[in-house]
Each structure stands twice: as structure tokens, then as C-alpha cells.
Amino acid sequence: PKYLALTSDRERRQMMKEVEQQLLDEYKDDIKKLTISEGRILLKLIDREARRTSYTLIKEFRGGVSAFFWQSIARLFGGDLKVEYDPYGEDRVLEHIVMLIEIGYY
């Protein structure tokens, strides 16, 4: 894959911009339509799949300042990018639904 051949920070940043633009082009309209509760579920599902919080992902890919900025925006709307997925605790119902989807029940 293309990303394995990246040798400089400049190439890595350029590739990240391209990937970010592709994601925005594909999902921006859908994300804008999410309710706050749907957004919270999305953050939990991101943590479930990536095994890292949204805050950690932003920090790794965009830097600490960007992660702090987006965390601040999330907090203004009652969200938290540092929320972790807990399949055995508060997210057990969500985990059950995801498992049913994954086995093809839904």
C-alpha cells in the first residue's frame, strides 16, 4: 500500500490530508445529520473498532492542539471524545445490538 512507502513527514501529512478529504467527502453530510445521542454512540463505536478513543486518534493523527480543540467543542455540547467503550458495563446493550448485526440478525 501507498502509506508503507512514506518516508518523510511531508509525505505523511499529505497522505493524511488526502484521506481526511476522502472521509469528509463520503461521510460529512451523514455526520452533520446526527443527533447528539447518535454522535455519542458513534464515538463509542469508534472506540470499539479502533480500540482507542476518538481523542487519542485525533491526537495521534492531528496533534495535541487539535485534539484539545475538538474535545473542547465536544464538551460544549455535552460530549466527551475521551469516552471509552465498555461492552460489559454501561455499553452492554449496545454490544448486544452490534453482535446481532455482525452475525447477520439485523
Residue, then its C-alpha position, 0 to 999 in steps of 0.5 A: p500500500k501507498y502509506l508503507a512507502l512514506t518516508s518523510d513527514r511531508e509525505r505523511r501529512q499529505m497522505m493524511k490530508e488526502v484521506e481526511q478529504q476522502l472521509l469528509d467527502e463520503y461521510k460529512d453530510d451523514i455526520k452533520k445529520l446526527t443527533i447528539s445521542e447518535g454522535r455519542i454512540l458513534l464515538k463509542l463505536i469508534d472506540r470499539e473498532a479502533r480500540r482507542t478513543s476518538y481523542t487519542l486518534i485525533k491526537e495521534f493523527r492531528g496533534g495535541v492542539s487539535a485534539f484539545f480543540w475538538q474535545s473542547i467543542a465536544r464538551l460544549f455540547g455535552g460530549d466527551l471524545k475521551v469516552e471509552y467503550d465498555p461492552y460489559g458495563e454501561d455499553r452492554v446493550l449496545e454490544h448486544i445490538v452490534m453482535l446481532i448485526e455482525i452475525g447477520y440478525y439485523 
